[in-house]
């Protein structure tokens, strides 16, 4: 294998690994709590999240062919050993593409507790809340706290509810 072919093969392998990593990293970067998200950001994230499971498999198969080519044509052991780095990035990308990282970022609030209105000194007058009144009982859920959890299970006025944001 010529030096030019070796360089092209290694660059191809790293480009494939970078593409697989980008498929999973871009949605994580675009969708974050407390940062503004545009309609375009959501569309891009959804498209990449939808296509990443199959795309990472295709990229992994392609990378295995390139890695096999490099392996067959490497004379030195460290040239073969260094294949671990891009293949590891690819393996992590394939695994992560099948995870729902949005659930990790926005997990339901476990063991929540609630404060009465006169006890809620952590909520300012200008803060946004989700409010409900049922059967003469009222409850408010601060949007600032709901942004991380998105769901609160509660009972208001004797009626079980789920508040979501």
N, C-alpha and C positions, 0 to 999 in steps of 0.2 A: 504494500500500500504506500502510495506516495505521501509526502508531507501535506500536499494540498488536499488529497482525499481524506487524510486523517483529520485535518483541521475542519473540513466541511462536515465530516461525520460527528465530531465532537460539538461543533456549533449547532448542528441539527438536533443533537440529543439535548443540549441545554435549551434550545429554543422550544422544543416539545415540552420539556419540563416547565419552562416559564409560562407557556400557554396554558398548561393544565393548572398551574398554580393561580394564574390570573382568572381562570374560570371560577375558582372558589373564593379568591380574595376580593374581587371587585364587589360582589354583593355584600360581603361583610363590611367593606369600607363605605359603601353607599348607604346602607341601612343601619343607622345607629340611633340609640335613644337620645333625645334632647338635641338632635341636630336637624336642621331643615332638610326635607326630602322633597324633591320635585316629582311631578308625574313621570318625567323621563327617567329619573333615578330608579323609581319603582319598576318601571317597564323593563329597564336594562337588568335590574336585579332579578326580576321574575324570569326573564328570558334565560339569563345565564344559569339560574338555579334549576330551571326546567331542563335545560340541555346538558348541564354539566355531568350527570351520571353516565350518559351514553358517550359524550364527547371525551371524557377522561379515559374511558375504556379504549376508545379508538386511538387516542394519543398514546396510551400505555402499550398497546399492541405495536404501534408504529415505533415507539421507543425501544421495545424489545428487539425488533428487527435491526434497528441501528446499533443497539448494544451488542447484538450477536455479531454483526459485521465488524465492529471495533474489537471485540473479543478474539475473533478468528484471526484478525490481522495485527494484533498486538504481540510483540515479542517479549516485552518486559512485564513483570508481575504487577508493578505499580500502575501501569496503564490499565490493566484489567481490574485492579482493586479500586481505582478511582471511579469506575462505573457505578459503584454503590451510591455515590452522592446524587446524581440525577435520577437514578432509579428509585431511591428512597423518597425524594421529593415527589416523584410521580405516584408512588404507592400511597403516600399520605394524601395526595390530591384525589386519587380514586376513592379512598376511604371517606374523606371529608365531603366529597360530592354526594354521598349517600346519607349524610347526617342532616338533621334539621337544626342548623346553628341558630336560627331565629328563636327556637324554643329555649336554647341555652341563654340567649340574650334577654328574652322576654318571658321569664318563667312565672307561672301563677304564684300569687302571694300565699305562702303556706302559714298556717297558724296565725292568721291576722287577728288583731284586736282593735277595738274601736273606742273612741273617746267621745264623751258628750260635748255638745257645742261649747259650753262654758269652760270645759277642760282643754279644748283644742287650741292651745296657745302657740302651736307650731304652724298654724295656718293664718296668713295675714289677710287683711280685709280686701286687698286687691288681687288675691290669688284666685285662679280659676278652679272651680270644683264641679263635679257631677253631683246633682242633687235629685232626691226623690222624696215624695211624701205619699204615704199609704196609710189608710185607716188612722189618721191623726198623728202618726209618727213620721218624723223627717230624718233623713240621713244625707250626708255630703261626703264625697270622696275626692280628695285633692288630686288634680290632674298631674301635678309634679310627682306624686308617689305612684300614680297609676301608670305613668309612662313606662316604667320598667316591668310592670307585672300584667297590665292590660285587663286582668280579671279580678274581681272581688266577689266572693260568695258571702251573702249576708241575709238577714231576715229583717224586714222593715214592716212595722204594723202587723206582725205575725205572719207575713207572707215571705217565703223564701225568694230571693232575687239573685241575679248575677249582674253586677255592674261591669261594663266593659268600656274600654277606651282605646 
